[in-house]
Amino acid sequence: MFRKLLRIIKKIIIWFFIISIGLVVLFKWVPVPFTYTMISRSVGMMVDGKEVVWQRDWVSLEKISPNLPQAVVASEDNLFTTHNGFSMNAIKKAMEANKKGKKLRGGSTISQQTAKNVFLWQGRNWVRKGFEVYFTFLIELIWGKERIMEVYLNSIEMGNGIYGAEAASRYWYHKSAKNLSTQEAAGIAAILPNPRKFKASNSSSYINRRKASIQSLMRKISKVDYDAKKKRKEK
């Protein structure tokens, strides 16, 4: 009985690796059709008796204004182009906060957020964080920075039922993502911590202050260079 159980566990582990690696390879080339968050939000709207809102239009990174990657890097992860998927400083701060008994923090980079949004469920627990580390390693290895940014900007929630840069740009500013100004890109980046609560346009004073702060950071950091990590290794 024990040996049979071990064989079953072994098969489950093998198939997990086959399927997970296969999906990561597939999504290097194919647009991600949907995420767990999109489905769960829609189900939640139906359960609450609300109109289901699901707006999304996948576009290539070339069709997104460079201002938006610059804004999310400035706001979410200013070492995105040079780290290996994890920010040790952010992880250290999260661990210190968790030790003090505060709410569990993730210290997530853009790579980690992408891995979570595409392959996993929402929530804060160590099991999910463990899978997040695994998928982050895979997408850094197989996708590279440019594809990670493209998937990130096409998958994350940027409003209530609004997913991805193109849908968000049209919803908040009535224009295509390729035409976003610096201020508009900062507006979208400013609401990412809670896109269902905050507004990118006609914003609260709190979000307006975040916009100004993000625009200031955008001017201070280098332009997003997706080959920065490779160039650093070659030096």
C-alpha positions in Angstrom: 0.0 0.0 0.0 2.8 2.4 0.9 4.7 1.6 -2.3 1.6 2.1 -4.3 1.1 5.5 -2.7 4.7 6.5 -3.5 4.2 5.5 -7.2 1.0 7.7 -7.4 2.8 10.6 -5.8 5.8 10.1 -8.2 3.5 10.1 -11.2 1.7 13.3 -9.9 5.0 15.1 -9.5 6.3 14.0 -13.0 3.1 15.1 -14.7 3.1 18.4 -12.8 6.6 19.2 -14.2 5.6 18.1 -17.7 2.4 20.2 -17.7 3.9 23.2 -16.0 7.0 23.4 -18.2 4.8 22.7 -21.3 2.5 25.6 -20.5 5.4 28.0 -19.9 6.9 27.0 -23.3 3.5 27.4 -25.0 2.9 30.9 -23.5 6.3 32.1 -24.6 4.7 32.3 -28.1 0.9 32.1 -27.6 -1.2 34.8 -25.9 -2.4 33.8 -22.4 -6.2 33.2 -23.0 -7.4 33.8 -19.4 -6.2 33.7 -15.8 -7.7 32.4 -12.6 -8.3 36.0 -11.4 -10.4 36.7 -14.5 -12.5 33.7 -13.9 -12.9 34.2 -10.2 -13.8 37.9 -10.6 -16.5 37.0 -13.2 -17.9 34.2 -11.0 -17.9 36.6 -8.0 -19.9 39.2 -10.1 -22.5 36.5 -11.1 -22.8 35.3 -7.5 -23.4 38.9 -6.3 -26.0 39.4 -9.0 -23.9 42.0 -10.8 -23.3 42.5 -14.5 -20.2 40.5 -15.5 -17.5 42.9 -16.7 -14.6 41.2 -18.6 -12.8 43.6 -20.9 -9.5 42.5 -22.5 -7.7 42.9 -25.8 -4.3 41.3 -26.1 -1.7 43.5 -28.0 2.0 43.0 -28.6 4.5 45.0 -26.6 5.3 47.1 -29.7 1.7 48.4 -29.6 2.0 49.6 -26.0 3.5 53.0 -25.3 7.0 52.7 -23.7 5.6 55.0 -21.0 3.6 52.2 -19.5 6.5 49.7 -18.9 8.5 52.7 -17.6 5.7 53.6 -15.2 5.1 50.0 -13.8 8.9 49.5 -13.4 9.1 52.8 -11.5 6.1 51.9 -9.4 6.4 48.2 -8.9 9.9 47.0 -9.5 12.7 49.4 -10.4 15.3 46.5 -10.7 13.1 44.5 -13.0 15.6 44.5 -15.9 18.6 43.4 -13.9 17.4 40.9 -11.3 16.8 37.2 -11.8 13.1 37.3 -10.8 13.5 38.1 -7.1 14.4 41.2 -5.2 16.4 40.3 -2.1 15.8 43.7 -0.5 12.0 43.4 -1.0 12.0 39.8 0.4 14.1 40.9 3.4 11.6 43.7 4.2 8.7 41.3 3.8 10.3 38.7 6.1 11.0 41.4 8.7 7.4 42.6 8.6 6.1 39.0 8.8 8.3 38.3 11.9 6.7 41.3 13.6 3.3 39.7 13.2 2.1 42.0 10.5 -0.1 40.9 7.6 1.8 38.5 5.3 3.7 40.4 2.7 5.0 39.0 -0.6 7.8 41.4 -1.6 6.9 40.5 -5.2 8.7 41.6 -8.3 7.0 42.1 -11.7 8.2 38.6 -12.6 6.6 37.1 -9.5 3.4 39.0 -10.1 3.3 37.7 -13.7 3.9 34.1 -12.5 1.1 34.4 -9.9 -1.4 36.0 -12.3 -0.9 33.6 -15.1 -0.4 30.2 -13.4 -1.7 30.5 -9.9 -4.5 31.8 -7.6 -4.8 34.9 -5.5 -4.0 34.7 -1.8 -1.2 35.0 0.6 0.1 31.7 2.0 3.4 29.8 1.9 2.2 27.0 -0.4 1.2 29.5 -3.1 4.4 31.4 -2.6 6.3 28.2 -3.1 4.7 27.6 -6.5 5.2 31.2 -7.3 9.0 30.8 -6.8 8.9 27.8 -9.1 7.0 29.5 -11.9 9.0 32.7 -11.6 12.2 30.7 -12.1 10.7 29.1 -15.2 9.5 32.3 -16.9 12.8 34.0 -16.2 14.6 31.1 -17.8 12.3 30.4 -20.8 10.5 33.7 -21.5 13.0 36.5 -20.7 12.3 40.0 -19.6 10.6 41.3 -22.7 8.0 38.5 -22.9 7.5 38.7 -19.1 6.6 42.4 -19.5 4.4 41.7 -22.4 2.4 39.1 -20.6 2.3 41.2 -17.4 0.9 44.2 -19.3 -1.7 42.0 -21.0 -2.9 40.0 -18.0 -3.0 42.1 -14.8 -6.2 43.7 -13.6 -6.2 47.4 -14.2 -9.8 48.2 -13.2 -12.9 46.3 -12.1 -13.1 43.6 -14.8 -10.5 45.5 -16.9 -7.5 43.4 -17.9 -4.4 44.5 -19.7 -3.0 47.7 -21.1 -5.2 48.0 -24.2 -8.5 47.6 -22.4 -7.4 49.8 -19.5 -6.3 52.6 -21.9 -9.6 52.6 -23.7 -11.6 52.4 -20.4 -9.7 55.1 -18.5 -8.6 57.4 -21.3 -10.5 56.4 -24.4 -7.4 55.8 -26.5 -5.2 53.0 -27.6 -2.4 51.8 -25.3 0.2 52.9 -27.9 -0.8 56.5 -27.4 -0.6 56.7 -23.6 1.2 59.8 -22.3 3.6 59.8 -19.3 0.9 61.1 -17.0 -1.7 58.6 -18.2 0.7 55.7 -17.9 1.5 56.8 -14.3 -2.2 56.9 -13.6 -2.6 53.3 -14.6 0.5 52.2 -12.6 -0.8 54.2 -9.6 -3.9 52.1 -9.2 -2.3 48.6 -9.5 -2.2 48.0 -5.7 -6.0 47.9 -5.7 -7.4 48.5 -9.2 -11.0 47.7 -8.2 -11.0 50.5 -5.6 -9.0 53.3 -7.2 -9.5 55.2 -10.5 -6.8 56.1 -13.0 -8.8 59.1 -14.2 -10.8 61.5 -12.1 -8.7 60.2 -9.3 -8.7 60.8 -5.6 -6.0 63.1 -4.0 -4.2 60.0 -2.8 -3.9 58.5 -6.3 -2.9 62.0 -7.7 0.0 62.0 -5.3 1.0 58.5 -6.4 0.8 59.7 -10.0 3.2 62.6 -9.3 5.5 60.3 -7.4 5.6 57.7 -10.2 6.2 60.4 -12.8 9.1 61.7 -10.8 10.6 58.2 -10.5 10.1 57.6 -14.2 12.4 60.5 -14.9 15.1 59.2 -12.5 15.4 55.6 -13.5 16.9 54.4 -16.8 14.8 53.6 -19.8 13.5 50.0 -19.7 16.2 47.9 -21.4 15.1 44.2 -21.6 18.7 43.1 -22.4 20.1 44.9 -19.3 20.8 41.7 -17.4 22.5 40.1 -20.4 24.7 43.2 -21.0 25.6 43.3 -17.3 26.8 39.7 -17.5 28.9 40.4 -20.6 30.8 43.2 -18.9 
